[in-house]
């Protein structure tokens, strides 16, 4: 099976020749080709070379188009701080929506498509041309909670859930419309799967998640499915309070961070949800031995059975020992589904 065939078969619940291996790499991929991270983040040609290098060198079944969470925010007009060899950062002191009334002055969300979004679409088109179906191609959009935190400021957004819930609903509606439009451009360019990064959603309680976040994530997931693509949900952090609700979104793949016991995710989401993760990318994969990685993966597979994709809980650290990265795909190759 090709990597693309293997990953899609797992997501459909079909037999595979071995477990898919789909860890998130960004700075690690840039370093493998000796590229500055600012170039990896802004030049699709550099990103494509980095992703193709790690997918080939380490036997990964996919390539991804993540670089940082500020792609949509930048094209909406947010102020960013740039660094030569680190991801860019949102300048929260100059938050675009510090004044909530600014939302009414922004362009229609389905018309926003600037330089950074264009760069991601160009990466997908290049992957499509060069991979010829060998690897699954994963696009990426920010989820409503994460994007709202980028544009409004995370502390202000958290207060809005209580102080101005109507504004939060208007903002989330705007951002999901933007994400759907961006996802469609990526799918049209050749993305097989769209990842949704909604890190800030792990910081809200279950009541807020169910009332405010879940309905908009669900709308986004359903829209991507209507485009013919699969969905990967990535929420960094401790999501234990919302696992059951996350399991009802209908995502094809849910990443589980190392803060969440895999058995909790499996018990709360049920046997049909495909799960990925949840190795600690620092203490286990970066700082451990290859034996440590295999032991941890064995526990993951046991707790996440029957539907499991090999990955870390979050992005692989840039200075992870190469043998430990190889251990991920070596482990995956030991098992069929």
ABEGO torsion letter per residue (X at the ends): XBAAAAAAAAAAGBBBABBBBBBBBBAAAAAAAGBBAAAAAABAAAAAAAAAAAAAAAGBABBBABABAAAAAAAAGBBBBBBAABBBBBBAAABAAABAAAAAABBBAAABBBAAAAAAAAAAAAAAAAAGGABBBBBBBBBAAAAAAAAAEAAAAAAAAAABAAAAAAAAAAAAAAAAAAAAAAAAAGBABBBBBBAAAAABBAAAAAAAAAAAAAAAAAAAAAAGBBBBBBBBEBAAAAAAAAAAAGBABBBBBAABBAAAAAAAAEAABBBBOABBAAAAAAABBAAAAAAAAAAAAAAAOABBBBBBABBBBAABBAAAAAAAAAAAAABBX
